[in-house]
């Protein structure tokens, strides 16, 4: 119903919504990162590097979910900024674990400054992120509401993020990971976005039912976003090669290994010491023929549709547009 009403949603349109809603939160996060007195030049350089890529998304999601239940979005600024810092800290840890030194044209913090400094600055971000939450009390958020947000971070994000990372480490270099376990790991990684959308509902004074609905929505669009990344990783050969050698296999490829005809051919390539572009092209083509890409695309569509069902009662089209923008345009991806 909403898809027909809204029509096709472009990434550019959603990016504008995200920047508008998340700008204040990002500005506070940036100010907090750079607010470090009397530090050495390299320390200052590292802090500046952390702010090169703005994160409007997390503050925007807290703001929109607060609006959805009738709250004032300005009350969400410290929490949204805190989520930016905590997420950046977790991201640095992920890059160290997976040895990711570059994402597209951008050199990761770990890639630029090395493992030791990356660990130090992830600690800085964690400290600043949790300390920033105290600003909630300064702007009038009640102690009980502030405590509820901390409980959500602990009970939802902290536990499931750790479990998903543990599962990721255990699946490195393994080619026989079950599809069910892989999907469960992806769902657990989406605990971050459930935490964020729940926090928005809590700050907006939503009812228990409303907060539950927003939490389910967050979990689902978080899952859909990760599924989309799994698909794109199959199509970018540098990333695919890195995942084969240093991380877990992308979901479409795991799906393809379930095909008894294709699996031996894929494994014969994966066992090679050196993977060429031709090898990676063959893997992608076999994965496509085995239905791996279609499987993930269908998963994304099902998950985004379910996400929208949880927010039908809220009069806020921006959240629906967020979900619809995750769906895959196969022509744009060249599939």
C-alpha positions as CSV (number, residue, x, y, z in Angstrom):
1,X,0.0,0.0,0.0
2,X,2.7,2.5,1.0
3,X,5.0,1.4,-1.9
4,X,2.3,2.3,-4.4
5,X,1.5,5.6,-2.6
6,X,5.1,6.7,-2.4
7,X,6.4,5.2,-5.6
8,X,10.0,4.5,-6.4
9,X,12.4,5.9,-3.8
10,X,15.9,7.0,-4.8
11,X,19.0,6.8,-2.6
12,X,19.6,10.5,-3.2
13,X,16.2,11.4,-1.9
14,X,16.8,9.4,1.3
15,X,20.3,10.9,1.7
16,X,18.7,14.3,1.8
17,X,16.2,13.2,4.5
18,X,19.0,11.7,6.5
19,X,21.3,14.7,6.4
20,X,18.4,17.1,7.3
21,X,17.3,15.0,10.3
22,X,20.8,14.0,11.5
23,X,22.8,17.2,11.0
24,X,22.5,18.5,14.6
25,X,23.4,15.1,16.0
26,X,26.4,14.7,13.8
27,X,27.6,18.3,14.6
28,X,27.6,17.5,18.3
29,X,29.4,14.2,17.7
30,X,32.1,16.0,15.6
31,X,32.5,18.7,18.3
32,X,32.8,16.0,21.0
33,X,35.5,14.1,19.0
34,X,37.6,17.2,18.4
35,X,37.2,18.6,21.9
36,X,40.5,17.3,23.3
37,X,42.8,19.8,25.1
38,X,46.5,20.1,24.5
39,X,47.1,17.0,22.5
40,X,50.1,16.1,20.3
41,X,50.0,16.9,16.5
42,X,49.6,13.2,15.6
43,X,46.8,12.9,18.1
44,X,45.1,15.9,16.6
45,X,45.5,14.5,13.1
46,X,43.9,11.3,14.2
47,X,41.0,13.0,15.8
48,X,40.4,15.1,12.6
49,X,40.6,11.9,10.5
50,X,37.7,10.4,12.5
51,X,35.5,13.3,11.4
52,X,36.2,13.1,7.6
53,X,33.1,11.0,6.8
54,X,30.0,12.5,8.5
55,X,27.5,10.1,10.0
56,X,24.0,11.7,9.7
57,X,22.3,8.3,9.6
58,X,22.3,7.3,13.3
59,X,21.1,10.7,14.7
60,X,18.5,10.9,11.9
61,X,17.0,7.5,12.9
62,X,16.8,8.5,16.6
63,X,15.1,11.8,15.5
64,X,12.6,10.2,13.1
65,X,11.6,7.5,15.6
66,X,11.1,10.2,18.3
67,X,8.9,12.2,15.9
68,X,7.0,9.0,15.0
69,X,5.6,8.8,18.6
70,X,5.0,12.6,18.8
71,X,8.2,13.6,20.6
72,X,10.5,16.6,20.1
73,X,13.4,15.6,17.9
74,X,15.8,18.1,19.6
75,X,15.7,16.0,22.7
76,X,17.4,13.2,20.7
77,X,20.6,15.2,19.8
78,X,22.9,13.9,22.5
79,X,21.8,10.3,22.2
80,X,22.1,10.4,18.4
81,X,25.6,11.9,18.7
82,X,26.5,9.2,21.3
83,X,25.5,6.5,18.9
84,X,27.8,8.0,16.2
85,X,30.8,7.7,18.6
86,X,30.0,4.2,19.8
87,X,29.4,3.0,16.3
88,X,32.7,4.4,15.1
89,X,34.5,2.7,18.0
90,X,32.9,-0.7,17.1
91,X,33.7,-0.1,13.4
92,X,37.4,0.4,14.2
93,X,37.4,-2.9,16.1
94,X,35.7,-4.7,13.2
95,X,38.3,-3.3,10.8
96,X,41.1,-4.6,13.0
97,X,39.6,-8.0,13.4
98,X,38.9,-8.3,9.6
99,X,42.2,-6.6,8.6
100,X,40.3,-4.0,6.5
101,X,42.6,-1.2,5.6
102,X,40.5,0.4,2.8
103,X,36.8,0.7,2.0
104,X,36.5,1.8,-1.6
105,X,38.6,4.9,-2.0
106,X,38.7,5.7,1.7
107,X,41.6,4.3,3.9
108,X,40.2,3.1,7.2
109,X,41.4,4.6,10.5
110,X,43.2,1.3,11.1
111,X,44.7,1.3,7.6
112,X,46.1,4.8,8.1
113,X,47.3,4.8,11.7
114,X,47.9,1.1,12.4
115,X,46.6,-1.4,14.9
116,X,47.9,0.2,18.1
117,X,46.6,3.7,17.5
118,X,43.3,2.3,16.2
119,X,42.8,0.5,19.5
120,X,43.7,3.6,21.5
121,X,41.3,5.8,19.6
122,X,38.5,3.3,19.7
123,X,38.8,3.5,23.5
124,X,38.6,7.3,23.2
125,X,35.4,7.0,21.2
126,X,33.9,4.6,23.7
127,X,34.7,6.9,26.6
128,X,33.4,10.0,24.8
129,X,30.3,8.2,23.6
130,X,29.1,7.0,27.0
131,X,30.1,10.3,28.7
132,X,28.1,12.2,26.1
133,X,24.9,10.4,27.2
134,X,25.0,12.5,30.5
135,X,24.0,15.5,28.4
136,X,20.5,13.9,28.3
137,X,20.0,15.0,31.9
138,X,21.3,18.5,31.2
139,X,18.6,19.0,28.5
140,X,15.7,17.8,30.6
141,X,15.6,14.0,29.9
142,X,14.4,12.3,33.0
143,X,16.8,10.0,34.9
144,X,14.4,7.0,34.3
145,X,14.3,7.7,30.5
146,X,18.1,8.0,30.4
147,X,18.5,4.8,32.3
148,X,16.1,3.0,29.9
149,X,18.4,4.0,27.0
150,X,21.4,2.6,28.8
151,X,19.5,-0.6,29.6
152,X,18.6,-0.9,25.9
153,X,22.3,-0.5,24.8
154,X,23.3,-3.1,27.3
155,X,20.5,-5.7,26.7
156,X,20.2,-5.4,23.0
157,X,23.2,-4.0,21.3
158,X,26.1,-5.0,23.6
159,X,25.2,-8.7,24.0
160,X,24.1,-9.4,20.4
161,X,27.0,-7.3,18.8
162,X,29.5,-9.4,20.8
163,X,27.8,-12.7,19.9
164,X,27.7,-11.8,16.2
165,X,31.4,-10.9,16.2
166,X,32.2,-14.2,17.9
167,X,30.3,-16.0,15.2
168,X,32.1,-14.0,12.5
169,X,35.5,-14.9,13.9
170,X,34.5,-18.6,14.2
171,X,33.4,-18.7,10.5
172,X,36.6,-17.2,9.0
173,X,38.1,-19.5,6.5
174,X,35.2,-22.0,6.7
175,X,33.3,-22.9,3.6
176,X,30.7,-25.1,5.2
177,X,28.8,-22.5,7.4
178,X,25.1,-23.2,7.5
179,X,22.8,-20.7,5.8
180,X,20.7,-20.6,9.0
181,X,23.7,-19.6,11.1
182,X,24.8,-17.0,8.6
183,X,21.3,-15.4,8.6
184,X,21.2,-15.5,12.3
185,X,24.5,-13.7,12.6
186,X,23.3,-11.0,10.2
187,X,20.2,-10.5,12.3
188,X,22.2,-10.2,15.5
189,X,24.4,-7.6,13.8
190,X,21.3,-5.6,13.2
191,X,20.9,-5.2,17.0
192,X,22.6,-1.8,16.7
193,X,19.8,-0.3,14.6
194,X,17.1,-1.8,16.9
195,X,18.8,-0.1,19.8
196,X,18.8,3.2,17.9
197,X,15.1,3.0,16.9
198,X,14.1,2.0,20.3
199,X,16.0,4.9,21.8
200,X,14.1,7.3,19.6
201,X,10.8,5.9,20.8
202,X,11.8,6.0,24.4
203,X,12.9,9.6,24.1
204,X,9.7,10.5,22.4
205,X,7.6,9.1,25.3
206,X,6.2,6.3,23.2
207,X,4.0,3.5,24.6
208,X,5.5,0.1,25.2
209,X,3.7,-1.2,22.0
210,X,5.1,1.7,19.9
211,X,8.6,1.2,21.2
212,X,8.4,-2.5,20.4
213,X,7.2,-1.7,16.9
214,X,10.0,0.8,16.3
215,X,12.5,-1.8,17.6
216,X,11.2,-4.4,15.2
217,X,11.4,-2.0,12.4
218,X,15.0,-1.1,13.3
219,X,16.0,-4.7,13.5
220,X,14.5,-5.5,10.1
221,X,15.9,-2.5,8.1
222,X,19.3,-3.1,9.8
223,X,19.1,-6.7,8.6
224,X,18.0,-5.6,5.1
225,X,21.0,-3.2,4.9
226,X,23.5,-5.9,5.9
227,X,21.9,-8.2,3.3
228,X,22.4,-5.6,0.7
229,X,26.0,-5.2,1.7
230,X,26.4,-9.0,1.4
231,X,25.1,-8.8,-2.2
232,X,27.3,-5.8,-3.2
233,X,30.4,-7.5,-1.7
234,X,29.9,-10.3,-4.3
235,X,30.0,-7.8,-7.1
236,X,33.1,-5.8,-6.0
237,X,36.1,-8.1,-6.7
238,X,38.6,-6.5,-4.3
239,X,36.1,-6.8,-1.5
240,X,35.1,-10.4,-2.5
241,X,38.8,-11.4,-2.6
242,X,39.4,-9.9,0.9
243,X,36.3,-11.6,2.3
244,X,37.4,-15.0,1.0
245,X,40.9,-14.6,2.5
246,X,40.2,-12.7,5.7
247,X,36.5,-12.8,6.6
248,X,33.5,-15.0,6.3
249,X,32.1,-15.8,2.8
250,X,29.4,-13.5,1.5
251,X,25.8,-14.8,2.0
252,X,25.1,-15.4,-1.8
253,X,28.3,-17.5,-2.1
254,X,27.3,-19.5,1.0
255,X,23.9,-20.1,-0.6
256,X,25.6,-21.3,-3.8
257,X,27.7,-23.9,-2.0
258,X,24.5,-25.7,-1.1
259,X,24.1,-26.6,-4.7
260,X,25.8,-30.0,-5.1
261,X,26.6,-29.4,-8.8
262,X,28.2,-26.0,-8.3
263,X,29.8,-26.5,-4.9
264,X,32.9,-28.6,-6.1
265,X,33.7,-26.1,-8.8
266,X,33.5,-23.2,-6.4
267,X,35.6,-25.0,-3.7
268,X,38.3,-25.8,-6.3
269,X,38.8,-22.1,-6.9
270,X,38.6,-21.1,-3.2
271,X,41.4,-23.5,-2.4
272,X,43.8,-21.7,-4.8
273,X,46.6,-19.8,-3.1
274,X,46.3,-16.9,-5.5
275,X,42.9,-15.7,-6.8
276,X,42.8,-13.9,-10.1
277,X,40.1,-11.6,-11.5
278,X,39.1,-14.4,-13.8
279,X,38.7,-16.7,-10.7
280,X,36.5,-14.1,-9.0
281,X,34.4,-13.6,-12.1
282,X,33.8,-17.4,-12.3
283,X,32.8,-17.5,-8.6
284,X,30.3,-14.7,-9.1
285,X,28.9,-16.2,-12.3
286,X,28.5,-19.6,-10.6
287,X,26.9,-18.0,-7.6
288,X,24.4,-16.2,-9.8
289,X,23.5,-19.4,-11.8
290,X,23.0,-21.2,-8.5
291,X,20.5,-18.6,-7.4
292,X,22.6,-17.0,-4.7
293,X,22.1,-13.4,-5.8
294,X,18.3,-13.9,-6.3
295,X,18.0,-15.5,-2.9
296,X,19.5,-12.5,-1.2
297,X,17.4,-10.0,-3.3
298,X,14.3,-11.9,-2.2
299,X,15.4,-11.8,1.4
300,X,15.9,-8.1,1.2
301,X,12.4,-7.5,-0.3
302,X,10.7,-9.7,2.3
303,X,12.5,-8.1,5.2
304,X,11.8,-4.5,4.0
305,X,8.2,-5.4,3.5
306,X,7.9,-6.7,7.0
307,X,9.7,-3.7,8.4
308,X,7.1,-1.4,6.8
309,X,4.3,-3.4,8.3
310,X,5.5,-2.4,11.8
311,X,5.3,1.3,11.1
312,X,2.0,1.5,9.2
313,X,0.4,3.0,12.3
314,X,2.9,5.9,12.4
315,X,2.2,8.9,10.3
316,X,5.8,9.4,9.1
317,X,6.6,8.6,5.5
318,X,10.4,9.1,6.0
319,X,10.7,5.8,7.8
320,X,8.9,4.0,5.0
321,X,11.2,5.7,2.4
322,X,14.2,4.5,4.4
323,X,13.0,0.9,4.1
324,X,12.1,1.1,0.4
325,X,15.5,2.6,-0.5
326,X,17.2,-0.6,0.6
327,X,15.5,-2.7,-2.0
328,X,17.8,-3.6,-4.9
329,X,17.6,-2.1,-8.3
330,X,19.1,-4.9,-10.3
331,X,19.8,-2.8,-13.4
332,X,21.8,-0.3,-11.3
333,X,23.9,-3.0,-9.8
334,X,24.4,-4.6,-13.2
335,X,22.9,-8.0,-12.1
